Amino acid sequence: MYRAIDDFFATWTYEASVTQKLFDVLRDDVLLQAVDDHGRTIARLAAHCADHSRDDGPGRVAGDGNRRP
């Protein structure tokens, strides 16, 4: 549980950084590799992560798409 918004931002910054590092090392030749029995690919998983990072990042309320001042 976060007690201060700065603690949340510190965690968010760290998590965003390590996620970007992972995306940076994904090679084009592995992006179409299936990661489950339903045929989902690494590219689809990466797109899902990137898509949600824009929706629920600092300054936004999850799911409402509105920026807080």
N, C-alpha and C positions, 0 to 999 in steps of 0.2 A: 504494500500500500504506500502510495506517495503522500508525503506530508507537505511538500512544497512543489510548486510548478517547476521550479528550477531542477529538482530531482528528476521529474518526468522528462524534461528537456534533455538532461544529461544522458539518461537511458536511451531516449529516442535517437539522439545524435550518435551514440555508440552503435546501436542496432542498425541504423541506416548506413553507417560506415562499414560494418562487417558484411552487411547484405550487398553493398556496392562492390566490395572486394570479391565476393563470391561471383557476382554477375560478370565482373571484369575478367575472371579466369575461365568462364565458360567458352569453350571453343565452338565454332560454327558446326563442326562435324558431329558434335554430340547433342545439339539442340533438338534433333528429331528423335532421339532415343526415348522409347517408352519407359515410364517410371512406375506404371501399375498395370493391372490386368485389363483396364478399360481403355488403354491406348493413349492415355494422357502423356504428353511429352515434357521434356525439361523446358523447352521454350514456352509451353503453355503454363507450366508452373511459375516460371520466371515472370511472365506477363501478368499472372494473377497476383504475385507478390508486389510487383511494381504498381499495378493498378490500385491495390488497396493501400499502398503507402501514400498515395496522393489523397485518398479519401479520408483517412483517419490520422493524418499527421498533426503535429503541433499547430495549434491555432484553429483547428477544426473540431467540430463535434461529430463523432462517428455517425455516419449515415445521413446527416442533414445537408452536407455539401456547403454549409455556410461558414465563412471565416468569422472568428471572434476578433474583436478589436485588439 
